[in-house]
Amino acid sequence: MESKLTGKTIKKVGICTNKVVISFTDGEKMDISKETYSSFYLFEGKNLSMQEYKKIKDLNDVSSLLDSAFNIIKRGLITENKLKEKLYAKGASKKQVDEVMTWLKKHDLINDEAYIEDYLEYADEVNMGQYKIKEKLYNKGISKERIEKIRFSESKEKQKAKNIYKDVLRKYDNLLGDNKRQHIYNFYISQGFSKNIASEMAGSAPSDDKKLVKKSLNKDFEIAYKKFSKNYENKELFEHIFRSLKAKGYTYQDIKKKWEEKCNELY
């Protein structure tokens, strides 16, 4: 009778298309890869010591993890830390993950430096600012220490900001004055550019056409007046109209002048 001391006896070896099934006389079945099978001399009736059994199992577990790693890598570039997370999620031990990572690095299938280089090229193509790049790389699994070693050229950052300037202006074309500049500033900050560059680009916005501003103000004022005069009057009415129009980018002076014209018209 088998025991933990005598080991386990192979009852049957079944060779399938993608795996080998080992059946033991104690009823256990083990699916192993063909690579693992070829690494050991296994046959029906062979008695394995517990040490041999454990070696086969450990090698097979690592082989299965390696296959999983291959499948993950095939889906796209991935960092070392993110790949480790996925392998740990499959129940792998630290020792097994370390073995897989060592093999992958040896064959240059996982390389954080190459990942960073590729991502920086992509970020340049889409005109992404440095702070967003750092955030994205960190979320992808690159360490803060490694990210801090990346150097960004100020002139290159400014050029990327200029590359998208026309599109940004078009995006906020319907806004006026300070409101437009604030939205432009916020957009550049959201894309990872420095405060200095965001301020510079916002300050470069062309001045509003005075005739168009006046025409827009007349229209927006009447809409706001009609809306708020139903529930407010006098000072409260002005405050609600002012907040509404100020949010659209009109200046205090222009709003107040329009208010005075409306009062003169009514009274």
C-alpha positions in Angstrom: 0.0 0.0 0.0 1.3 3.5 -0.9 2.2 6.0 1.9 3.7 9.4 2.0 7.0 7.7 2.7 6.9 5.3 -0.2 5.6 7.9 -2.6 3.0 7.4 -5.4 2.7 4.9 -8.2 1.6 5.8 -11.7 -1.3 3.8 -12.9 -1.8 5.3 -16.4 -0.2 7.9 -18.6 -2.6 9.5 -21.1 -1.1 11.6 -23.8 -3.5 14.2 -25.3 -3.2 16.9 -27.9 -2.2 19.8 -25.5 -1.4 17.9 -22.2 -0.5 14.7 -20.5 -2.8 13.1 -17.9 -1.1 11.1 -15.1 -3.4 8.8 -13.1 -2.1 7.4 -9.8 -3.1 4.2 -8.1 -4.5 6.3 -5.1 -7.1 7.8 -7.5 -5.4 11.2 -8.0 -5.1 12.6 -11.5 -2.6 15.3 -12.6 -2.7 17.2 -15.8 0.8 18.2 -16.8 2.3 20.0 -19.8 4.2 18.1 -22.5 7.3 20.1 -21.5 7.0 18.8 -17.9 6.4 15.2 -19.2 9.4 15.4 -21.4 11.6 16.5 -18.5 10.9 13.2 -16.5 11.0 9.5 -17.4 7.3 8.7 -16.6 5.6 5.4 -17.4 2.9 3.1 -16.1 3.9 1.3 -12.9 6.7 3.7 -12.0 6.9 4.6 -8.3 7.7 8.2 -7.6 9.2 9.3 -4.3 7.4 12.2 -2.7 10.4 14.3 -3.6 10.1 13.4 -7.3 6.3 13.9 -7.2 6.8 17.4 -5.7 9.4 18.3 -8.3 7.0 17.3 -11.1 4.1 19.2 -9.5 6.3 22.4 -8.9 7.7 22.3 -12.5 4.2 21.8 -13.9 2.8 24.7 -11.9 5.6 27.0 -13.1 5.0 25.7 -16.7 1.3 26.5 -16.5 2.0 29.9 -15.1 4.5 30.5 -17.9 1.8 29.6 -20.4 -0.5 32.1 -18.7 2.2 34.8 -18.8 2.7 34.1 -22.6 -1.1 34.6 -23.2 -1.1 37.8 -21.2 1.9 39.2 -23.0 0.4 38.3 -26.4 -2.5 40.7 -25.6 -0.2 43.7 -25.4 2.7 45.3 -23.6 2.6 45.0 -19.9 4.9 46.0 -17.0 6.5 43.6 -14.6 4.4 44.6 -11.6 1.1 44.3 -13.5 2.1 40.8 -14.8 3.0 39.7 -11.3 -0.4 40.9 -10.1 -2.2 38.8 -12.7 -0.1 35.7 -11.8 -0.7 36.1 -8.1 -4.4 36.4 -8.9 -4.2 32.9 -10.3 -3.0 31.6 -6.9 0.8 31.5 -7.7 3.3 31.6 -4.9 6.1 34.2 -4.8 8.7 31.5 -5.6 6.7 30.5 -8.7 6.2 34.1 -9.9 9.9 34.8 -9.4 10.8 31.8 -11.5 8.5 32.9 -14.3 9.7 36.5 -14.2 13.4 35.3 -14.3 12.7 33.2 -17.4 10.8 36.0 -19.1 13.5 38.6 -18.4 16.2 36.2 -19.6 14.4 35.9 -22.9 13.6 39.6 -23.0 9.8 39.0 -23.0 9.2 41.4 -20.1 11.2 44.7 -20.0 10.0 47.7 -18.1 12.7 50.0 -19.7 11.4 49.1 -23.2 7.8 49.6 -21.9 8.7 53.1 -20.7 10.4 53.9 -24.0 7.4 52.8 -26.0 4.9 54.6 -23.8 6.9 57.9 -24.1 6.8 57.6 -27.9 3.1 57.1 -27.8 2.6 60.1 -25.4 4.6 62.3 -27.7 2.4 61.2 -30.6 -0.8 62.2 -28.8 0.7 65.3 -27.2 0.3 64.2 -23.6 1.8 66.4 -20.9 4.5 65.1 -18.5 2.3 64.9 -15.3 -0.3 62.8 -17.1 2.5 60.6 -18.5 3.9 60.0 -15.0 0.4 59.2 -13.6 -0.3 56.8 -16.4 3.0 55.0 -16.0 2.5 54.7 -12.3 -1.0 53.2 -12.8 0.6 50.8 -15.3 2.9 49.5 -12.6 6.1 51.5 -13.0 7.6 52.5 -9.7 7.7 56.1 -8.5 11.5 55.9 -8.2 11.9 54.9 -11.8 9.4 57.5 -13.0 11.2 60.3 -11.2 14.3 59.5 -13.3 12.5 60.4 -16.5 13.6 63.8 -17.8 11.1 66.1 -19.7 12.3 68.9 -22.0 10.5 72.2 -21.4 10.8 73.1 -25.0 9.3 69.8 -26.1 6.5 70.2 -23.6 5.7 73.6 -25.0 5.7 72.2 -28.5 3.2 69.5 -27.6 1.0 72.2 -26.0 1.2 74.2 -29.2 0.4 71.2 -31.4 -3.1 70.9 -29.9 -3.7 74.7 -29.4 -6.0 75.1 -32.5 -8.2 72.2 -31.4 -8.4 73.6 -27.9 -9.5 77.0 -29.1 -12.1 75.3 -31.3 -13.3 73.3 -28.4 -14.1 76.4 -26.3 -15.0 78.7 -29.2 -18.5 79.4 -27.8 -17.1 80.8 -24.5 -16.0 84.3 -23.8 -13.2 86.2 -21.9 -12.1 84.8 -18.6 -14.4 81.9 -18.9 -12.7 80.8 -22.1 -9.2 81.3 -20.7 -10.1 79.3 -17.5 -11.4 76.4 -19.5 -8.3 76.4 -21.7 -6.1 76.5 -18.6 -8.1 73.6 -17.0 -7.9 71.6 -20.2 -4.1 71.8 -20.3 -3.8 70.9 -16.7 -6.0 67.9 -17.2 -3.7 66.8 -20.1 -0.7 66.8 -17.7 1.0 70.1 -18.6 2.6 72.4 -16.0 0.8 75.4 -14.6 3.2 77.7 -16.4 2.5 76.2 -19.8 -1.3 76.1 -19.1 -1.2 79.7 -18.1 0.8 80.7 -21.2 -1.6 78.9 -23.5 -4.7 80.3 -21.8 -3.2 83.8 -22.0 -2.6 83.4 -25.7 -6.3 83.1 -26.5 -7.3 85.9 -28.9 -9.4 88.8 -27.6 -13.2 88.6 -28.1 -14.8 90.5 -31.0 -16.6 93.3 -29.3 -19.5 93.4 -31.7 -20.0 89.7 -31.3 -19.8 90.0 -27.5 -22.3 92.7 -27.4 -24.7 90.7 -29.6 -24.3 87.6 -27.5 -24.7 89.6 -24.3 -28.0 91.1 -25.5 -29.3 87.7 -26.2 -28.1 86.0 -23.1 -29.2 88.9 -20.9 -32.8 88.7 -22.2 -32.9 84.9 -21.6 -31.6 85.3 -18.0 -33.9 88.2 -17.3 -36.9 86.3 -18.5 -35.9 83.3 -16.4 -35.1 85.0 -13.1 -37.7 87.8 -13.2 -40.4 85.3 -12.5 -39.1 84.8 -9.0 -36.9 87.7 -8.1 -36.7 91.5 -8.4 -34.4 94.5 -7.9 -31.1 93.5 -6.2 -31.8 89.8 -6.0 -32.8 89.7 -9.7 -29.5 91.5 -10.6 -27.4 89.1 -8.5 -29.0 86.0 -10.2 -28.6 87.5 -13.7 -25.0 88.6 -12.9 -24.0 85.1 -11.7 -25.5 83.5 -14.8 -23.8 85.8 -17.2 -20.5 85.9 -15.4 -20.3 82.1 -15.7 -20.5 82.6 -19.5 -17.5 84.9 -19.4 -19.0 88.4 -19.6 -17.3 91.2 -17.6 -18.9 92.9 -14.6 -18.8 96.2 -16.4 -20.7 94.9 -19.5 -23.3 93.1 -17.4 -23.9 96.2 -15.1 -24.2 98.4 -18.2 -26.8 96.1 -19.7 -28.7 96.0 -16.4 -28.8 99.8 -16.3 -30.1 99.9 -19.9 -32.8 97.4 -19.0 -33.8 99.5 -15.9 -34.0 102.7 -17.9 -36.1 100.9 -20.6 -38.6 99.6 -18.0 -38.7 102.6 -15.6 
